[in-house]
Amino acid sequence: MMNCNPENLARIHKALHWVSKKPDGIVINHSDGVENLLVIKDGDIVSLHFMDTKMLLIKTKISDSMSSIDISDPLNLKGQYAQAMMLSLVFKPQPKKLYMLGFGGGRVPMVFHHYIPELVIEASEHSQGVIQLAEACFGITLDDRIRISTKDGREHLASFPENHFDIILLDSFSGIGDHPNQLSTQEFYQLCKSRLTQDGVVVTNLVDNNPYFKQKVATFCAAFKYSYQYESKGVYIFFGSDTDDFSQTEFRQKAQEIVAQYTFEFPLLESSHCVTKCRAEMFSDKRLRDNDIYEQDIEQGAIALI
């Protein structure tokens, strides 16, 4: 088993100590005139939410939790989607370089950073406020192995050399949960593949209430030789690889090897049981292109931000 890194765990607990002393309720209400962010504490659970005040006179809408942490057990990923993203290790058990588009509270990067000391994580997060709250309330410490840019995520990824990352994680949502359409096109996935090592994996988090959900999934699956779907209780995570053709049994066996290698605090093996192969034609015959997305967003009167 990998070293549990007690010094780093102690650092995380120290960073979270002040939050643990706060009473339940709103810990931080951050507003910079552009976005409104709330950090809410409920017992040992601290969560990050976006607050939509555009229609304040009618109703203020608070998003579902975008990131959550158990401050008594910070390495235990509670979110299904976060646990599922860790299954990227099935494809790359000992990654050296990882990219995450959409840092949020940094829950998945924290776990990767803790368990794999040689891993370097590059990330993009368009909201400076979110980065500040990740450091203040979620135990994130930026160092030479976790670097975050506030540049446009797609442009930031493009700035790296080809064949650079072993794992690329896509988890970008704006406002109260909108998924940027520009992160689901044929051109974007070609960019991801160009920045991926030959045997690397791309993982994306998609929500089925998006009007283009089926087309987005079909476009993702068509971009890779092999694709896999995690689905459980309405959570959808997709994995794309050009080299790994796993049967369900093989995937679970690989996940079991990962569980034996790392001392995770969450049920990764259980998550692997929710992964199946998928193909583009299972979802739609439509593939999204940059021009299509741009025209559709213009018709709807808004361009989604990355």
Sequence and secondary structure as in RCSB ss.txt:
>XXXX:A:sequence
MMNCNPENLARIHKALHWVSKKPDGIVINHSDGVENLLVIKDGDIVSLHFMDTKMLLIKTKISDSMSSIDISDPL
NLKGQYAQAMMLSLVFKPQPKKLYMLGFGGGRVPMVFHHYIPELVIEASEHSQGVIQLAEACFGITLDDRIRIST
KDGREHLASFPENHFDIILLDSFSGIGDHPNQLSTQEFYQLCKSRLTQDGVVVTNLVDNNPYFKQKVATFCAAFK
YSYQYESKGVYIFFGSDTDDFSQTEFRQKAQEIVAQYTFEFPLLESSHCVTKCRAEMFSDKRLRDNDIYEQDIEQ
GAIALI
>XXXX:A:secstr
     HHHHHHHHHHHHHHHTS SEEEEEEE SS EEEEEEETTEEEEEEEE TTTTT  EE   SEEEETTSTT
S   HHHHHHGGGGGT SS SEEEEE  TT HHHHHHHHH TT EEEEE S HHHHHHHHHHS    BTTEEEE 
S HHHHHHTS TT EEEEEE   BTTTB  GGGSSHHHHHHHHHTEEEEEEEEEEE TTSTTHHHHHHHHHHHSS
EEEEEEETTEEEEEEESS    HHHHHHHHHHHHHHS  SS HHHHHTTEEEE GGGT S    HHHHHHHHHHH
T     
